[in-house]
């Protein structure tokens, strides 16, 4: 029986390889112009390779089919790492963490910002967002490099040593394998709405301790939020690289409040100001019309995407706080949920802000607290290492 199964897999792999070869032949014209320029001496070999790769990435006929076929072949042949994506022990997809990150420069910037805020008597909280593995590392396959846990440990140890208030979300959201499966998407690197809501609850609870006053946390309790699941709706960031047949697809989880909201959201970059209920303001309904695995990113159903600055106001918020949240993409749903709990919430993504540094933006503004909330995949991003300290 095993021999027949092996022959069947070999035949299918050969068939898929043949389809890939035909596709390459069909797209050979994409290389003609770069090759002609190389032959004529207009550019060197490295530029030739770059232009051919760009042409195939942008203009290849049947691009999606190539991704699907390649992923199917990789799965059939048992590849646990493919196209920069690794398969965890439970079948979920994760990024390939090839090397550790030197977190010292990032740590110095965060400590410097904390110190400047302390001079203004503004409380600061660093929140460590988990990477998509359990804290015990059981999900990482033997022989596969993964430095996300190590990087986060090193950064937090340095911050704590310099007196930074740190909230580590990893024990809460990735304490065991079952937590990862419950709170993270299968084919994406982000947490789902259940994980993001739990993260927001945990952050608000720590804020209460940090500020030394009781905050109303009931608005973020699980029972206050409807849960809706759109089945087979979502192909995540990893899934788009390797296709549906390598790691499957995800259900999209949506959480919306059961209580009344009166909200406003401003996106200065696009001169947008939305007013209304939670659903009308922070939930982007266009991602809920129909699934589109390769052209849409339904993870952005909250807020609509990452912007330099977003400003929220909620006149019915139970907590009259003014908060600045410094974020990466993990905080999109957190931003939405937190906007239901506090009166004023400003959100900055340093990767896209081009009008100065974080501290220059803060300027003379007054906040009850500043929160920095990032995950290990952005530790190397230079924009988080230039906070203006």
C-alpha positions as CSV (number, residue, x, y, z in Angstrom):
1,X,0.0,0.0,0.0
2,X,2.8,2.4,0.9
3,X,4.6,1.6,-2.4
4,X,1.4,2.4,-4.4
5,X,1.0,5.7,-2.5
6,X,4.6,6.6,-3.2
7,X,4.2,5.9,-6.9
8,X,1.0,8.0,-6.9
9,X,2.7,10.9,-5.3
10,X,5.6,10.7,-7.7
11,X,3.3,10.7,-10.7
12,X,1.4,13.7,-9.3
13,X,4.6,15.6,-8.6
14,X,5.8,14.8,-12.1
15,X,2.5,16.0,-13.6
16,X,2.7,19.3,-11.6
17,X,6.3,19.8,-12.6
18,X,5.2,19.4,-16.2
19,X,2.6,22.1,-15.8
20,X,5.2,24.4,-14.2
21,X,7.5,23.9,-17.2
22,X,4.7,24.7,-19.6
23,X,3.9,27.9,-17.7
24,X,7.6,28.9,-17.8
25,X,7.6,28.4,-21.6
26,X,4.4,30.5,-22.0
27,X,6.1,33.3,-20.1
28,X,9.5,33.2,-21.7
29,X,8.8,36.5,-23.5
30,X,9.0,38.4,-20.2
31,X,12.8,37.8,-20.3
32,X,13.4,39.0,-23.8
33,X,13.8,42.7,-23.2
34,X,16.1,42.3,-20.1
35,X,18.2,39.7,-22.0
36,X,18.5,42.0,-25.1
37,X,19.7,44.8,-22.9
38,X,22.2,42.5,-21.2
39,X,23.6,41.2,-24.5
40,X,24.0,44.8,-25.8
41,X,25.9,45.7,-22.7
42,X,23.4,48.1,-21.3
43,X,23.5,46.4,-17.9
44,X,25.4,43.8,-15.9
45,X,24.4,40.3,-14.9
46,X,23.1,41.3,-11.4
47,X,20.8,43.9,-13.0
48,X,19.6,41.3,-15.5
49,X,18.6,38.9,-12.8
50,X,16.8,41.7,-10.9
51,X,14.8,42.8,-13.9
52,X,13.8,39.3,-14.9
53,X,12.7,38.5,-11.4
54,X,10.7,41.8,-11.3
55,X,9.1,41.1,-14.7
56,X,8.0,37.6,-13.7
57,X,6.8,38.8,-10.3
58,X,4.6,41.5,-11.7
59,X,3.5,40.3,-15.2
60,X,3.7,36.5,-15.3
61,X,0.7,34.9,-17.0
62,X,-1.2,32.6,-14.6
63,X,0.8,33.9,-11.6
64,X,-1.7,32.6,-9.1
65,X,-1.7,29.2,-10.8
66,X,2.1,29.1,-10.5
67,X,1.8,29.8,-6.7
68,X,-0.8,27.1,-6.3
69,X,1.1,24.5,-8.3
70,X,4.4,25.2,-6.6
71,X,2.7,25.0,-3.2
72,X,1.0,21.7,-4.1
73,X,4.3,20.2,-5.2
74,X,6.0,21.4,-2.0
75,X,3.3,19.8,0.1
76,X,3.4,16.5,-1.8
77,X,7.1,16.2,-1.6
78,X,7.0,16.9,2.2
79,X,8.9,20.3,2.3
80,X,8.5,21.9,5.7
81,X,10.2,25.1,4.6
82,X,9.2,26.6,1.2
83,X,9.5,30.1,-0.2
84,X,10.4,31.7,3.1
85,X,7.5,29.9,4.9
86,X,7.8,27.2,7.5
87,X,5.2,24.6,8.6
88,X,4.9,24.3,12.3
89,X,4.4,21.0,14.0
90,X,0.6,21.5,14.0
91,X,0.4,22.4,10.3
92,X,0.1,26.2,10.8
93,X,2.3,28.4,8.6
94,X,4.9,30.8,10.0
95,X,7.7,32.9,8.6
96,X,11.2,31.5,8.4
97,X,13.3,33.2,11.1
98,X,16.8,32.8,9.6
99,X,18.9,34.7,12.0
100,X,18.7,36.5,15.4
101,X,18.2,40.2,15.7
102,X,20.5,42.5,17.6
103,X,17.9,44.3,19.8
104,X,20.3,46.7,21.6
105,X,19.7,49.7,19.4
106,X,16.0,49.3,19.5
107,X,16.1,48.9,23.3
108,X,18.1,52.1,23.7
109,X,15.5,54.0,21.7
110,X,12.7,52.7,23.7
111,X,14.5,53.4,27.0
112,X,15.3,56.9,25.8
113,X,11.6,57.6,24.9
114,X,10.5,56.3,28.3
115,X,13.0,58.7,30.0
116,X,11.8,61.7,28.0
117,X,8.2,60.8,28.8
118,X,9.0,60.4,32.5
119,X,10.3,64.0,32.5
120,X,6.8,65.0,31.3
121,X,5.3,62.7,33.9
122,X,3.6,60.7,31.1
123,X,3.4,56.9,32.0
124,X,4.9,54.6,29.3
125,X,4.1,50.9,28.7
126,X,6.0,48.6,26.3
127,X,3.8,45.7,25.2
128,X,5.5,42.6,23.7
129,X,3.3,41.1,21.0
130,X,3.9,37.3,20.6
131,X,5.3,35.7,17.5
132,X,3.3,32.7,16.2
133,X,4.8,30.0,18.3
134,X,4.1,28.7,21.9
135,X,6.5,30.0,24.6
136,X,7.9,26.5,25.0
137,X,8.8,26.3,21.3
138,X,7.1,22.9,20.8
139,X,5.6,24.1,17.5
140,X,9.0,24.7,15.9
141,X,10.2,21.7,13.9
142,X,13.6,20.2,14.6
143,X,16.2,21.7,12.3
144,X,14.1,24.8,11.5
145,X,15.6,28.1,12.6
146,X,13.3,30.3,14.8
147,X,14.7,33.3,16.7
148,X,11.4,35.2,17.5
149,X,11.2,34.0,21.1
150,X,14.9,34.7,21.7
151,X,14.8,38.2,20.2
152,X,11.8,39.1,22.4
153,X,13.4,37.7,25.5
154,X,16.6,39.8,24.9
155,X,14.7,43.0,24.2
156,X,12.5,42.7,27.3
157,X,15.4,41.8,29.6
158,X,17.2,45.0,28.6
159,X,14.1,47.1,29.0
160,X,13.3,45.8,32.4
161,X,16.9,46.3,33.5
162,X,16.5,50.0,32.5
163,X,13.2,50.5,34.4
164,X,10.7,50.2,31.5
165,X,7.2,49.0,32.4
166,X,6.8,45.9,30.2
167,X,3.7,43.8,29.5
168,X,4.6,40.4,28.0
169,X,1.5,39.1,26.2
170,X,3.1,35.7,25.3
171,X,2.1,33.7,28.3
172,X,-1.5,34.9,27.8
173,X,-1.8,34.3,24.1
174,X,0.8,31.7,23.3
175,X,1.3,29.9,26.6
176,X,0.7,26.5,25.0
177,X,0.1,25.0,21.5
178,X,-3.7,25.2,22.0
179,X,-3.5,29.0,22.6
180,X,-1.7,29.5,19.3
181,X,-4.3,27.5,17.5
182,X,-7.1,29.4,19.2
183,X,-5.8,33.0,18.8
184,X,-3.8,33.0,15.6
185,X,-4.7,32.6,11.9
186,X,-3.5,29.4,10.3
187,X,-2.0,31.0,7.1
188,X,-1.2,34.5,8.4
189,X,1.3,35.8,10.9
190,X,-1.3,37.8,12.8
191,X,-3.6,36.9,15.6
192,X,-7.3,36.7,14.9
193,X,-10.0,38.9,16.4
194,X,-10.3,36.6,19.5
195,X,-6.6,37.0,20.2
196,X,-6.6,40.7,19.6
197,X,-9.6,41.2,21.9
198,X,-7.9,39.3,24.7
199,X,-4.7,41.3,24.1
200,X,-6.7,44.5,24.4
201,X,-8.3,43.4,27.7
202,X,-4.9,42.6,29.1
203,X,-3.5,45.9,28.0
204,X,-6.4,47.9,29.6
205,X,-6.0,45.9,32.8
206,X,-2.3,46.8,33.0
207,X,-3.1,50.4,32.2
208,X,-5.3,50.5,35.3
209,X,-2.3,49.3,37.4
210,X,0.1,51.7,35.7
211,X,-2.1,54.7,36.1
212,X,-3.0,53.8,39.7
213,X,-6.7,54.1,39.2
214,X,-9.6,51.7,38.5
215,X,-10.6,51.6,34.9
216,X,-13.9,50.3,33.6
217,X,-12.9,47.1,31.8
218,X,-16.4,45.7,31.3
219,X,-16.7,47.1,27.8
220,X,-14.0,44.7,26.7
221,X,-15.3,41.6,28.4
222,X,-15.9,38.7,26.0
223,X,-19.6,38.7,26.6
224,X,-19.9,42.2,25.4
225,X,-18.9,41.3,21.8
226,X,-20.7,39.4,19.1
227,X,-18.6,36.7,17.3
228,X,-19.1,36.1,13.6
229,X,-17.1,33.6,11.5
230,X,-16.8,33.9,7.7
231,X,-15.7,30.4,6.7
232,X,-12.9,29.7,4.2
233,X,-12.6,33.5,3.7
234,X,-9.0,34.3,4.2
235,X,-5.6,33.5,2.7
236,X,-3.0,35.1,4.9
237,X,0.4,36.6,4.3
238,X,2.1,33.3,4.4
239,X,-0.6,31.5,2.4
240,X,-0.3,34.0,-0.4
241,X,3.3,33.0,-0.8
242,X,2.7,29.3,-1.0
243,X,-0.9,28.8,-2.2
244,X,-4.0,27.2,-0.8
245,X,-2.8,23.7,-1.3
246,X,0.3,24.0,0.9
247,X,-1.4,25.2,4.1
248,X,-5.1,25.6,3.5
249,X,-7.2,28.7,4.1
250,X,-8.5,30.5,7.1
251,X,-11.9,31.4,8.5
252,X,-12.2,35.2,9.1
253,X,-13.2,36.0,12.7
254,X,-15.1,39.3,13.4
255,X,-15.9,40.7,16.8
256,X,-18.4,43.6,17.1
257,X,-19.8,45.3,20.2
258,X,-23.2,44.5,21.6
259,X,-23.3,47.9,23.2
260,X,-24.1,51.3,21.7
261,X,-21.2,53.3,20.3
262,X,-20.8,56.9,19.0
263,X,-17.4,57.1,17.3
264,X,-15.3,59.2,15.1
265,X,-12.1,58.2,13.2
266,X,-9.8,60.6,11.3
267,X,-7.1,59.4,8.8
268,X,-5.2,62.6,8.0
269,X,-3.2,61.0,5.2
270,X,-6.4,60.6,3.1
271,X,-8.3,63.5,4.6
272,X,-10.9,61.1,5.9
273,X,-13.3,61.6,8.8
274,X,-15.8,58.9,9.6
275,X,-18.6,59.2,12.2
276,X,-21.1,56.7,13.5
277,X,-21.3,53.3,15.1
278,X,-18.3,50.9,15.6
279,X,-19.4,49.0,12.4
280,X,-19.7,52.2,10.4
281,X,-16.4,53.7,11.5
282,X,-13.8,51.1,12.1
283,X,-15.1,48.0,10.3
284,X,-14.4,47.9,6.5
285,X,-17.4,46.2,5.0
286,X,-15.8,45.7,1.6
287,X,-13.7,42.9,2.9
288,X,-16.9,41.0,3.9
289,X,-18.6,41.1,0.5
290,X,-16.9,38.0,-1.0
291,X,-13.6,36.1,-0.5
292,X,-10.7,37.0,-2.8
293,X,-7.6,35.0,-1.7
294,X,-4.9,36.8,-3.6
295,X,-6.0,40.4,-4.3
296,X,-7.5,41.2,-0.8
297,X,-6.2,41.2,2.7
298,X,-9.3,40.7,5.0
299,X,-7.0,41.1,8.1
300,X,-7.4,44.8,7.4
301,X,-11.2,44.6,8.0
302,X,-10.4,46.6,11.1
303,X,-9.4,50.2,10.2
304,X,-8.7,49.3,6.6
305,X,-4.9,49.1,6.8
306,X,-1.8,50.7,8.3
307,X,-1.6,54.5,8.2
308,X,0.9,57.0,9.6
309,X,-1.6,58.5,12.1
310,X,-5.2,57.7,13.0
311,X,-7.2,59.6,15.5
312,X,-10.2,58.1,17.3
313,X,-12.8,59.8,19.5
314,X,-15.6,58.0,21.4
315,X,-18.1,60.1,23.3
316,X,-19.7,57.0,24.9
317,X,-16.4,55.5,26.1
318,X,-16.5,54.4,29.8
319,X,-12.9,55.7,30.4
320,X,-12.1,59.3,29.7
321,X,-8.5,58.6,28.8
322,X,-6.3,60.1,26.1
323,X,-3.9,57.4,24.8
324,X,-1.1,57.4,22.2
325,X,-0.5,53.9,20.7
326,X,2.7,53.3,18.7
327,X,2.1,50.2,16.7
328,X,2.7,47.7,13.9
329,X,0.1,45.8,11.9
330,X,-0.8,43.5,14.9
331,X,-2.5,46.5,16.5
332,X,-5.1,47.0,13.8
333,X,-7.9,45.1,15.6
334,X,-6.5,46.2,19.0
335,X,-6.8,49.8,17.9
336,X,-10.5,49.2,17.0
337,X,-11.3,47.5,20.3
338,X,-9.4,50.0,22.4
339,X,-11.2,52.8,20.7
340,X,-14.4,51.4,22.2
341,X,-12.9,51.6,25.7
342,X,-11.3,55.1,25.9
343,X,-12.4,58.6,24.9
344,X,-9.4,59.7,22.8
345,X,-7.0,57.3,21.1
346,X,-4.2,58.4,18.7
347,X,-2.4,55.8,16.8
348,X,1.0,56.1,15.1
349,X,2.8,53.6,12.8
350,X,6.5,54.7,12.6
351,X,6.9,52.7,9.4
352,X,4.7,55.1,7.5
353,X,5.1,58.4,9.4
354,X,7.3,60.8,7.4
355,X,6.8,64.2,9.1
356,X,9.4,63.7,11.8
357,X,10.0,61.4,14.8
358,X,7.6,60.0,17.4
359,X,8.9,62.4,20.0
360,X,8.5,65.3,17.6
361,X,4.9,64.2,17.0
362,X,4.2,64.1,20.7
363,X,5.6,67.6,21.0
364,X,3.3,69.6,23.3
365,X,0.5,67.0,23.2
366,X,-0.7,65.7,26.5
367,X,-1.6,62.0,27.0
368,X,-2.6,60.0,30.0
369,X,-0.3,57.2,28.8
370,X,1.9,56.2,25.8
371,X,1.9,52.6,24.7
372,X,4.4,51.0,22.3
373,X,3.1,47.6,21.1
374,X,5.2,45.7,18.5
375,X,6.0,42.1,17.5
376,X,9.5,40.6,16.9
377,X,9.2,40.7,13.1
378,X,9.6,44.5,13.1
379,X,12.6,44.6,15.5
380,X,14.9,45.1,12.6
381,X,12.9,47.9,11.0
382,X,14.9,51.1,11.2
383,X,11.8,53.3,11.7
384,X,11.4,51.9,15.3
385,X,15.1,52.8,16.0
386,X,14.6,56.5,15.3
387,X,12.1,57.6,17.8
388,X,13.6,61.1,18.3
389,X,15.3,60.5,21.6
